[in-house]
Amino acid sequence: MVVAKGTVVMSALLDTLRAWAGRLRTWLDGPNTLAHCPNDDWDFAPYFTDGKCPLDGWRPAGHVPTPMARRIDWFWPLAGATTAVSIVMAVLVVMAYNH
């Protein structure tokens, strides 16, 4: 069987790209781990429920990371974005008025 040159490099690049895509998917979607609450026989994803059972508040052992969107206090980024948009709009109004 004849193999083209450079396939080892491409395979390594594809493996790296797949690993990076998997880490990105986990970062965006969260880990796919389920916990089982013994009190109410319920399976749940602690990542999306603040690390506790949504029915009775039971917490599984171990650390459960919180989603990225929950770790950020969104007030200041949104206040900054609103201020930036307001400044851009004010500049556009002044430019249109003086034109």
MODELLER restraints for C-alpha pairs under 7 A, 6 or more apart:
rsr = mdl.restraints
at = mdl.atoms
rsr.add(forms.Gaussian(group=physical.xy_distance, feature=features.Distance(at['CA:30:A'], at['CA:47:A']), mean=6.60, stdev=0.5))
rsr.add(forms.Gaussian(group=physical.xy_distance, feature=features.Distance(at['CA:30:A'], at['CA:67:A']), mean=6.66, stdev=0.5))
rsr.add(forms.Gaussian(group=physical.xy_distance, feature=features.Distance(at['CA:33:A'], at['CA:45:A']), mean=6.10, stdev=0.5))
rsr.add(forms.Gaussian(group=physical.xy_distance, feature=features.Distance(at['CA:34:A'], at['CA:43:A']), mean=6.26, stdev=0.5))
rsr.add(forms.Gaussian(group=physical.xy_distance, feature=features.Distance(at['CA:34:A'], at['CA:44:A']), mean=5.43, stdev=0.5))
rsr.add(forms.Gaussian(group=physical.xy_distance, feature=features.Distance(at['CA:34:A'], at['CA:45:A']), mean=4.65, stdev=0.5))
rsr.add(forms.Gaussian(group=physical.xy_distance, feature=features.Distance(at['CA:34:A'], at['CA:46:A']), mean=6.85, stdev=0.5))
rsr.add(forms.Gaussian(group=physical.xy_distance, feature=features.Distance(at['CA:35:A'], at['CA:43:A']), mean=5.59, stdev=0.5))
rsr.add(forms.Gaussian(group=physical.xy_distance, feature=features.Distance(at['CA:35:A'], at['CA:44:A']), mean=5.49, stdev=0.5))
rsr.add(forms.Gaussian(group=physical.xy_distance, feature=features.Distance(at['CA:35:A'], at['CA:45:A']), mean=6.13, stdev=0.5))
rsr.add(forms.Gaussian(group=physical.xy_distance, feature=features.Distance(at['CA:35:A'], at['CA:46:A']), mean=6.68, stdev=0.5))
rsr.add(forms.Gaussian(group=physical.xy_distance, feature=features.Distance(at['CA:35:A'], at['CA:60:A']), mean=6.82, stdev=0.5))
rsr.add(forms.Gaussian(group=physical.xy_distance, feature=features.Distance(at['CA:36:A'], at['CA:42:A']), mean=5.67, stdev=0.5))
rsr.add(forms.Gaussian(group=physical.xy_distance, feature=features.Distance(at['CA:36:A'], at['CA:43:A']), mean=4.45, stdev=0.5))
rsr.add(forms.Gaussian(group=physical.xy_distance, feature=features.Distance(at['CA:36:A'], at['CA:44:A']), mean=6.51, stdev=0.5))
rsr.add(forms.Gaussian(group=physical.xy_distance, feature=features.Distance(at['CA:37:A'], at['CA:43:A']), mean=6.30, stdev=0.5))
rsr.add(forms.Gaussian(group=physical.xy_distance, feature=features.Distance(at['CA:37:A'], at['CA:53:A']), mean=6.65, stdev=0.5))
rsr.add(forms.Gaussian(group=physical.xy_distance, feature=features.Distance(at['CA:37:A'], at['CA:58:A']), mean=6.77, stdev=0.5))
rsr.add(forms.Gaussian(group=physical.xy_distance, feature=features.Distance(at['CA:44:A'], at['CA:53:A']), mean=6.68, stdev=0.5))
rsr.add(forms.Gaussian(group=physical.xy_distance, feature=features.Distance(at['CA:46:A'], at['CA:52:A']), mean=5.77, stdev=0.5))
rsr.add(forms.Gaussian(group=physical.xy_distance, feature=features.Distance(at['CA:46:A'], at['CA:64:A']), mean=6.61, stdev=0.5))
rsr.add(forms.Gaussian(group=physical.xy_distance, feature=features.Distance(at['CA:47:A'], at['CA:64:A']), mean=6.13, stdev=0.5))
rsr.add(forms.Gaussian(group=physical.xy_distance, feature=features.Distance(at['CA:47:A'], at['CA:65:A']), mean=6.27, stdev=0.5))
rsr.add(forms.Gaussian(group=physical.xy_distance, feature=features.Distance(at['CA:47:A'], at['CA:66:A']), mean=5.90, stdev=0.5))
rsr.add(forms.Gaussian(group=physical.xy_distance, feature=features.Distance(at['CA:47:A'], at['CA:67:A']), mean=6.77, stdev=0.5))
rsr.add(forms.Gaussian(group=physical.xy_distance, feature=features.Distance(at['CA:50:A'], at['CA:66:A']), mean=6.63, stdev=0.5))
rsr.add(forms.Gaussian(group=physical.xy_distance, feature=features.Distance(at['CA:51:A'], at['CA:59:A']), mean=6.18, stdev=0.5))
rsr.add(forms.Gaussian(group=physical.xy_distance, feature=features.Distance(at['CA:51:A'], at['CA:64:A']), mean=5.64, stdev=0.5))
rsr.add(forms.Gaussian(group=physical.xy_distance, feature=features.Distance(at['CA:52:A'], at['CA:58:A']), mean=5.38, stdev=0.5))
rsr.add(forms.Gaussian(group=physical.xy_distance, feature=features.Distance(at['CA:52:A'], at['CA:59:A']), mean=4.40, stdev=0.5))
rsr.add(forms.Gaussian(group=physical.xy_distance, feature=features.Distance(at['CA:52:A'], at['CA:60:A']), mean=6.92, stdev=0.5))
rsr.add(forms.Gaussian(group=physical.xy_distance, feature=features.Distance(at['CA:53:A'], at['CA:59:A']), mean=6.32, stdev=0.5))
